[in-house]
Amino acid sequence: MSARATLRTHGVVRMLGLARPRGGRFALGVLLGAVATAAGVGLLALAAWLIATAATHPPVTALGVAVVLTRALGVTRGVARYLERLVTHDAALRTLADARDRVYARLAATEPVRRFRSGDLVSRLVSDTDATQDLLVRGLTPPLSALLVGGGAVALSTALLTEGGLPTASGPLLDGLAVLLLATRAGRGPGRRATAARAELSTALVDALQGAPDLVAYGAMDRAVARVEAADAELTRTARRDATLLGLGTGDVALLAGLTLWGSLLLGVAAVSAGRLDPIPLAVLVLTALVAFEIVAPLPAAAARLGAVQASGDRLFDVLDTPPQVRPASAEPVPPGPADLRIRGLRARYRDRGTAGPPVLDGLDLDVPAGAHVAVVGPSGAGKSTLAAVLFRFHDAEVGSVRLGATELLERSPDAVRAVVSGVPQDPHVFDSTVRENLRLARPAATDAELRTVLARVRLDLDLDDPVGVRGSRLSGGMRQRLALARALLTDPAVLVLDEPTAHLDPATRDAVLDDLLDAAEGRATLLITHDLAGLGRMDHVYVVREGRVTEHGTPAELRDAGGWFAGRPALSRSTAER
């Protein structure tokens, strides 16, 4: 088993490791919890002594100190418990925030987003990350506090009666270990099933909601609803199993508490009969044994949840352990301004679970001079979108060079590259907000005047306060492409990459959108990646890519006369050819 696989089988340990920066706070929380629990044990033991002593009708002054101590212990217990909750929850919530930051940072690298389904990813981001807090608050402080106070309770019982410490120790120990282990083992399967069912329910709901129009159109909505209901039923069954385990654990605690109480009584009564123990210490001994179970009472319930926490930890670190597709590189900014883009010997491939596939790009050479419009065409699967992914730094090249002027882009961080290489990806995302907020993603400090100017450049007649709907549902396909281009232009990139910008558009809309895109990109290096030859009459140069390599290149006229793959494709659209 690899080191990574070994670590991933210990999700709970790794989740505890997230709390290491706040170990001091958690240690303080454990100490405060121990003080609160010890005050509770001392309060009941002192109350037993006070009641038993009062039964002998001593002078009131003899009880004065005990009465004051009772009040002091009661106040101490409440204050310490409040402070323990305050400290541990503060530390747990801060640790949870750090965990979310790590997950967000990992998701920002895009690889986990592409690997997991959206609903499942939401479940990992929310429920599985929240399990960190559950583990730290319920699974860390109570056991350590119980360990500290339990030893004191046993010592007190042993001091009162040598053999009296045996039931006080054995009962809670049996509850804290045997019941704990049984609850952990019994809850492992249901916990994992509950986590998987919760993820499946989230995935089914997201799929049904996002795909509702298509599901209704193809008569598949009933199957989608049935899938949601099945996931919900499975989650309900696992919740019932959890409730059963919790009930059994609570019953076991009550049974062991009763047996411990009877054991203490039998030993104590025998000691009183033998003259080795006074009646008043007997009351203290019996109630101390009983209150010892208050220390370990929360543990079986926490143990029953351990399986779900373990599964959540595995799922959480499955995201965090997703290997990056882009190697760490220098964050030094790329010099701005017009420059030639030169690609030489570019090779890239994809990996599936660590296994490298065949090269998608295999020795690709390409030039985009500053201010020129260059097109890359070719059949589906030729590697065109992979080229865009490499340029956007969504994917790393295996070998080769991508230079912008004198700067090697493959040696720069994704953020540094995206400041000078921007564009419209194949499926640009439009957020459910206003036009203004979608544009300001590219430049948060942009003024309304600047936003209106860039909208005019892409010929988009929208008000800045207009809502765009979920995934841009209130916009047409062409309007979404124009909005994405306007967002890209706001970054003022040196190179503009348009990856299939007119896919899924009708011919008339396609020609108009492409013309407007190229007009807006006038004066800057533009790389158009497409399988559609419409509009290529405006290109300065065209590269044909097949099987990851350039097989033809030249001007559109030269390629039409060459008689190769390009010449055998459908002719240019009329509206563009006439320009």
C-alpha positions in Angstrom: 0.0 0.0 0.0 1.3 3.4 -1.0 2.0 6.2 1.6 -0.8 8.2 0.1 -3.3 5.3 0.4 -2.2 4.6 4.0 -2.8 8.2 4.9 -6.2 8.2 3.3 -7.3 5.2 5.4 -6.9 7.4 8.5 -9.2 10.3 7.6 -9.9 10.9 11.3 -6.3 11.2 12.2 -5.7 13.7 9.3 -8.8 15.7 10.3 -7.4 15.9 13.8 -4.2 17.1 12.2 -6.1 20.2 10.9 -6.4 21.3 14.5 -2.6 21.3 15.1 -2.2 25.1 14.7 -4.7 25.6 17.5 -3.5 22.8 19.8 -3.0 25.2 22.7 -6.7 26.3 22.5 -7.9 22.7 22.4 -5.6 21.8 25.3 -7.2 24.7 27.3 -10.6 23.5 26.3 -9.8 20.0 27.5 -8.5 21.4 30.8 -11.7 23.6 31.3 -13.9 20.6 30.4 -12.0 18.5 33.0 -12.5 21.3 35.6 -16.2 21.4 34.8 -16.6 17.6 35.0 -14.5 17.4 38.2 -16.6 20.1 39.8 -19.7 18.1 38.9 -18.2 15.0 40.5 -17.1 16.9 43.6 -20.5 18.6 43.8 -22.3 15.3 44.0 -19.8 13.7 46.3 -19.9 16.7 48.7 -23.7 16.8 48.5 -23.7 13.1 49.5 -21.5 13.9 52.5 -23.6 16.9 53.4 -26.9 15.0 53.3 -25.5 12.0 55.2 -23.9 14.2 57.8 -27.0 16.3 58.2 -28.9 13.1 59.0 -26.9 12.8 62.2 -28.2 16.3 63.3 -24.8 18.0 63.9 -24.4 21.7 64.8 -25.2 23.9 61.8 -21.7 25.4 62.1 -20.3 22.0 61.2 -22.0 22.2 57.8 -21.1 25.8 57.0 -17.9 25.0 55.1 -19.6 22.2 53.1 -22.4 24.6 52.2 -20.0 27.2 50.9 -18.0 24.6 49.0 -21.2 23.3 47.4 -22.1 26.8 46.1 -18.5 27.3 44.9 -18.5 24.0 43.0 -21.8 24.8 41.4 -20.6 28.1 40.2 -17.3 26.7 39.1 -19.0 23.9 37.1 -21.2 26.4 35.2 -18.5 28.9 34.5 -15.9 26.3 33.5 -18.4 24.5 31.2 -19.3 27.9 29.5 -15.6 28.7 29.0 -14.9 25.2 27.7 -17.7 25.5 25.1 -16.5 29.0 24.2 -12.8 28.0 23.8 -13.4 24.7 22.0 -16.1 26.0 19.6 -14.0 29.0 18.8 -11.0 26.8 18.0 -13.2 24.3 16.1 -14.9 27.0 14.0 -11.5 28.6 13.2 -10.2 25.2 12.2 -13.3 24.6 10.1 -12.7 27.9 8.4 -9.1 26.9 7.6 -10.3 23.6 6.3 -12.8 25.4 4.0 -10.1 27.7 2.8 -7.9 24.7 1.9 -10.8 23.1 0.0 -11.7 26.4 -1.8 -8.0 26.9 -2.7 -7.9 23.3 -4.0 -11.1 23.7 -6.0 -9.8 27.0 -7.5 -7.1 24.9 -9.3 -10.1 23.3 -11.3 -8.8 19.7 -11.2 -11.2 18.5 -8.5 -14.0 20.4 -10.1 -13.6 18.3 -13.2 -13.2 15.0 -11.4 -16.3 15.1 -9.2 -19.9 15.5 -10.0 -21.3 18.9 -9.0 -23.8 17.6 -6.4 -21.2 15.3 -4.9 -18.7 18.1 -4.8 -21.2 20.3 -2.9 -21.7 17.5 -0.4 -17.9 17.2 0.1 -17.6 21.0 0.4 -20.4 21.4 3.0 -21.3 18.2 4.9 -17.9 16.5 4.8 -16.0 19.6 5.7 -18.4 20.3 8.6 -17.6 16.9 10.0 -14.3 18.4 11.1 -16.1 20.6 13.6 -18.2 17.6 14.8 -15.0 15.5 15.4 -13.2 18.3 17.3 -16.1 19.3 19.5 -17.5 15.9 20.3 -14.7 13.5 19.6 -11.7 15.3 21.0 -12.5 17.2 24.2 -14.9 14.8 26.0 -12.6 11.7 25.9 -9.6 13.6 27.1 -11.6 15.3 29.8 -13.0 12.0 30.9 -9.5 10.5 31.1 -8.3 13.3 33.4 -11.3 13.3 35.7 -11.9 9.5 35.7 -8.6 9.0 37.3 -9.5 11.4 40.1 -12.9 9.7 40.7 -11.2 6.3 41.0 -8.6 7.8 43.4 -11.3 9.3 45.6 -13.2 5.9 45.7 -10.0 4.0 46.5 -9.1 6.5 49.3 -12.5 5.9 50.9 -12.4 2.1 50.5 -9.5 0.2 49.0 -11.7 -2.2 47.1 -14.3 0.6 46.4 -12.2 1.9 43.6 -12.7 -1.4 41.6 -16.4 -0.8 40.5 -15.8 2.9 40.1 -13.0 2.1 37.7 -14.4 -1.0 36.0 -17.8 0.3 35.2 -16.8 3.5 33.4 -13.8 1.7 31.9 -16.0 -1.0 30.5 -18.4 1.7 29.2 -15.6 3.9 27.9 -13.7 1.0 26.2 -15.9 -2.0 25.5 -19.1 0.0 24.7 -17.0 2.5 22.9 -15.3 -0.1 20.7 -18.6 -1.8 20.0 -20.3 1.4 19.1 -17.4 2.4 16.9 -17.4 -1.0 15.1 -21.2 -1.1 14.8 -21.4 2.5 13.6 -18.7 2.2 11.0 -20.8 0.6 8.3 -24.0 2.7 8.8 -21.8 5.8 9.1 -20.2 5.2 5.8 -23.5 4.4 4.2 -25.1 7.5 5.6 -22.3 9.6 4.2 -22.6 7.9 0.8 -26.4 8.3 0.9 -26.1 12.0 1.7 -23.7 12.5 -1.2 -26.0 10.5 -3.6 -29.0 12.6 -2.4 -27.2 15.8 -3.0 -26.0 14.6 -6.5 -29.5 13.4 -7.5 -31.1 16.7 -6.4 -28.6 18.9 -8.2 -28.9 16.7 -11.4 -32.7 16.9 -11.3 -32.8 20.6 -10.7 -30.2 21.6 -13.2 -31.4 19.2 -15.8 -35.1 19.7 -15.3 -35.9 21.2 -18.8 -34.1 18.3 -20.6 -35.5 15.7 -18.2 -39.1 16.9 -18.8 -38.5 17.2 -22.6 -37.4 13.5 -22.8 -39.9 12.2 -20.3 -37.2 11.2 -17.8 -38.3 13.4 -14.9 -40.1 10.5 -13.2 -36.8 8.5 -13.2 -34.9 11.4 -11.8 -37.5 11.9 -9.0 -37.4 8.2 -8.3 -33.6 8.4 -7.9 -34.0 11.3 -5.4 -36.6 9.3 -3.5 -34.4 6.2 -3.4 -31.5 8.2 -2.1 -33.7 9.8 0.5 -35.1 6.4 1.6 -31.5 5.1 2.0 -30.5 8.1 4.1 -33.6 7.6 6.2 -32.7 3.9 6.8 -29.2 4.7 7.8 -30.6 7.5 10.2 -32.8 4.8 11.8 -29.8 2.5 12.2 -27.9 5.4 13.8 -30.8 6.0 16.2 -30.9 2.3 17.1 -27.2 2.3 17.8 -27.6 5.4 19.9 -30.4 3.9 21.9 -28.5 0.7 22.5 -25.5 2.6 23.6 -27.6 4.7 26.0 -29.2 1.5 27.4 -25.8 -0.1 27.9 -24.6 2.9 29.8 -27.7 2.8 32.1 -27.2 -1.0 32.6 -23.6 -0.6 33.5 -24.3 2.4 35.8 -26.8 0.3 37.7 -24.4 -2.7 38.0 -21.7 -0.4 39.2 -24.0 1.2 41.7 -25.0 -2.2 43.1 -21.3 -3.3 43.2 -20.3 -0.2 45.2 -23.3 -0.8 47.5 -22.4 -4.4 48.2 -18.8 -3.7 48.8 -19.6 -0.6 50.9 -22.3 -2.4 53.0 -19.9 -5.3 53.6 -17.2 -2.8 54.7 -19.6 -1.0 57.0 -20.7 -4.3 58.6 -17.0 -5.2 59.1 -16.4 -1.8 60.8 -13.9 -0.7 58.0 -16.1 2.1 56.7 -18.4 4.6 58.3 -21.9 5.1 56.9 -21.2 8.7 55.8 -18.3 7.8 53.5 -20.5 5.0 52.2 -22.9 7.6 50.7 -20.0 9.5 49.2 -18.6 6.2 47.7 -21.8 5.1 46.1 -22.7 8.5 44.6 -19.1 9.0 43.3 -19.4 5.7 41.5 -22.7 6.8 40.0 -21.5 10.2 38.9 -18.5 8.6 37.3 -20.8 7.6 34.5 -21.5 11.2 33.7 -17.9 11.5 32.6 -18.2 8.8 29.9 -21.9 9.1 29.0 -21.2 11.1 25.8 -18.6 8.8 24.5 -20.8 6.0 23.0 -22.8 8.5 20.9 -19.6 10.1 19.7 -18.2 6.7 18.9 -21.3 5.7 16.9 -20.7 8.8 14.7 -17.0 7.9 14.2 -17.8 5.9 11.1 -19.5 8.8 9.4 -16.7 11.1 10.4 -14.2 8.7 9.0 -16.0 8.5 5.7 -16.3 12.3 5.6 -12.6 12.6 6.3 -11.8 10.2 3.5 -14.0 12.1 1.1 -12.6 15.5 2.2 -9.0 14.5 1.7 -10.0 12.8 -1.6 -10.5 16.3 -2.9 -7.4 17.8 -1.1 -5.2 14.9 -2.4 -6.2 15.3 -6.0 -2.9 15.7 -7.8 -2.4 19.1 -9.5 -2.4 19.2 -13.2 -0.2 22.3 -13.2 3.2 22.2 -11.6 4.0 24.9 -9.0 5.7 27.8 -10.8 7.0 31.3 -10.2 4.4 33.9 -9.3 6.5 36.7 -10.9 4.2 38.7 -13.2 4.5 38.5 -16.9 5.5 41.8 -18.5 2.3 43.4 -20.0 2.0 44.8 -23.5 1.8 43.4 -27.1 4.2 40.5 -27.8 4.5 37.6 -30.1 3.2 34.2 -28.9 5.5 31.3 -29.9 4.7 27.7 -29.2 7.4 25.1 -29.9 7.4 21.3 -29.5 4.3 21.3 -27.2 3.4 17.9 -25.9 0.5 17.2 -23.4 -1.4 14.2 -22.2 -4.0 13.4 -19.6 -3.8 11.0 -16.7 -6.5 8.8 -15.4 -5.9 7.8 -11.7 -2.1 8.2 -12.2 -2.0 6.3 -15.5 -0.7 8.4 -18.4 -2.8 8.3 -21.6 -1.5 8.8 -25.2 -0.3 12.3 -26.1 -3.1 14.7 -27.1 -0.6 17.3 -28.3 2.5 15.8 -29.8 5.1 18.3 -30.9 2.9 21.2 -31.8 4.5 24.3 -33.2 2.5 27.5 -33.7 3.0 31.3 -33.9 0.6 34.2 -33.1 2.3 37.5 -33.9 1.3 40.6 -31.9 -1.9 42.1 -33.3 -2.5 39.1 -35.6 -5.6 36.9 -35.9 -4.7 33.3 -36.1 -7.1 30.3 -36.3 -6.5 26.7 -35.2 -8.8 24.2 -36.9 -9.1 20.5 -37.1 -11.4 17.6 -36.5 -12.9 16.8 -33.0 -10.3 15.1 -30.8 -7.4 16.7 -32.6 -6.2 18.5 -29.4 -7.5 22.0 -30.0 -9.2 22.4 -26.6 -6.2 20.9 -24.9 -4.1 23.7 -26.5 -6.5 26.2 -25.0 -6.3 24.5 -21.6 -2.5 24.7 -21.7 -2.6 28.4 -22.7 -5.1 29.2 -19.9 -2.8 27.1 -17.5 -5.7 24.7 -16.7 -3.4 21.9 -17.8 0.4 21.4 -17.8 2.5 20.5 -20.8 4.7 17.5 -20.6 7.5 19.1 -22.7 7.7 22.1 -25.0 7.8 25.9 -24.8 5.1 28.6 -24.8 6.8 32.0 -25.0 5.2 35.4 -24.9 7.9 37.7 -26.0 10.9 36.7 -23.9 8.8 35.1 -21.1 8.3 31.4 -20.8 4.7 31.1 -19.7 5.1 27.4 -18.6 7.4 28.7 -15.9 4.9 31.2 -14.5 2.0 30.5 -12.1 -1.6 30.3 -13.5 -2.6 33.6 -12.1 0.4 35.3 -13.6 -0.3 33.8 -17.0 -4.0 34.6 -16.9 -3.2 38.3 -16.4 -1.9 38.4 -20.0 -3.6 35.5 -21.6 -7.4 35.6 -21.4 -10.4 34.8 -23.5 -13.6 32.9 -23.9 -13.5 29.2 -23.0 -15.6 26.7 -24.8 -18.4 26.9 -22.2 -18.1 30.2 -20.3 -19.8 30.3 -17.0 -22.3 33.2 -16.3 -23.2 33.7 -12.7 -26.7 34.2 -11.4 -26.3 37.9 -10.8 -26.4 41.2 -12.7 -24.5 42.1 -15.8 -22.4 44.5 -13.7 -21.3 41.8 -11.2 -20.4 39.4 -14.0 -18.2 41.9 -15.6 -16.5 43.0 -12.4 -15.2 39.5 -11.9 -12.5 40.5 -14.3 -11.8 43.9 -12.9 -13.5 44.6 -9.5 -12.5 48.3 -9.6 -14.0 49.0 -13.0 -16.3 52.0 -13.2 -19.8 51.8 -14.7 -18.5 54.0 -17.6 -15.8 51.4 -18.3 -18.3 48.6 -18.2 -20.6 50.3 -20.6 -17.7 51.0 -23.0 -16.7 47.3 -23.1 -20.3 46.3 -23.6 -20.5 48.6 -26.6 -17.3 47.1 -28.0 -18.9 43.7 -28.1 -22.3 45.2 -29.3 -24.2 44.0 -26.3 -27.2 46.2 -25.5 -27.8 45.4 -21.8 -28.3 47.5 -18.7 -25.7 46.9 -16.0 -28.5 46.1 -13.5 -30.1 43.5 -15.7 -30.2 40.0 -14.0 -28.7 37.3 -16.3 -30.4 34.3 -14.6 -29.0 30.9 -13.6 -26.1 30.1 -15.9 -27.2 33.1 -18.0 -30.6 31.6 -18.7 -32.1 35.1 -19.5 -29.5 35.6 -22.3 -29.3 34.0 -25.7 -26.3 31.8 -26.6 -24.7 34.7 -28.6 -25.3 37.2 -25.7 -23.6 34.9 -23.3 -20.5 34.6 -25.6 -20.4 38.4 -26.0 -20.7 38.9 -22.2 -17.8 36.4 -21.7 -15.7 38.3 -24.3 -16.5 41.6 -22.6 -15.3 40.1 -19.3 -12.1 39.0 -21.0 -11.4 42.3 -22.6 -11.7 44.1 -19.2 -8.4 42.3 -18.2 -6.7 43.9 -21.2 -4.8 40.7 -22.2 -1.8 40.6 -24.5 -3.3 37.4 -26.1 -7.0 36.6 -26.5 -7.9 33.0 -26.9 -11.4 32.1 -28.2 -12.2 28.4 -27.8 -15.1 27.4 -30.0 -16.9 30.8 -29.3 -19.7 30.1 -31.8 -20.4 26.4 -30.9 -24.2 25.5 -30.8 -25.2 28.8 -32.5 -27.3 28.9 -35.7 -25.4 30.1 -38.8 -26.8 33.6 -38.9 -26.1 34.2 -35.2 -22.7 32.5 -35.5 -21.5 34.8 -38.3 -22.7 37.9 -36.4 -21.2 36.9 -33.1 -17.8 35.9 -34.7 -17.6 39.2 -36.6 -18.3 41.1 -33.4 -15.8 39.1 -31.4 -13.1 39.7 -34.0 -14.0 43.4 -34.3 -13.7 43.7 -30.5 -10.3 41.9 -30.5 -8.9 44.1 -33.2 -5.3 45.2 -32.5 -4.4 42.4 -30.1 -3.0 38.9 -30.7 -6.0 36.6 -31.1 -6.1 32.8 -31.3 -9.4 31.4 -32.6 -9.8 27.7 -31.9 -12.6 26.1 -33.8 -13.8 23.2 -35.9 -16.0 25.5 -37.9 -14.4 27.1 -41.0 -17.0 29.9 -41.1 -15.4 33.4 -40.7 -11.8 32.3 -41.4 -11.6 34.7 -44.3 -10.6 37.4 -41.7 -7.8 35.3 -40.3 -4.2 36.3 -41.0 -3.0 32.7 -40.6 -4.6 29.3 -40.2 -3.1 26.1 -38.6 -4.7 22.7 -39.2 -4.1 20.4 -36.2 -4.7 16.7 -36.5 -3.7 14.0 -33.9 -1.9 16.7 -31.9 0.3 18.0 -34.6 0.2 20.8 -37.2 -0.4 19.2 -40.6 -1.1 22.4 -42.6 -0.6 26.1 -42.1 -0.9 29.2 -44.2 -3.4 31.9 -45.2 -6.9 30.7 -45.8 -6.4 31.3 -49.6 -3.1 29.3 -49.5 -4.8 26.4 -47.7 -7.8 26.3 -50.1 -5.4 26.1 -53.0 -3.2 23.4 -51.4 -5.8 20.6 -51.7 -5.3 19.2 -48.2 -7.7 18.6 -45.3 -8.7 22.3 -45.1 -9.6 22.5 -48.8 -11.9 19.5 -48.4 -14.0 21.1 -45.7 -17.2 23.1 -46.4 -16.7 26.6 -47.9 -16.6 29.8 -45.9 -20.0 31.3 -45.0 -21.3 33.8 -47.6 -21.6 36.7 -45.2 -18.0 36.4 -44.2 -16.5 35.5 -47.6 -18.0 38.7 -49.1 -16.2 41.0 -46.7 
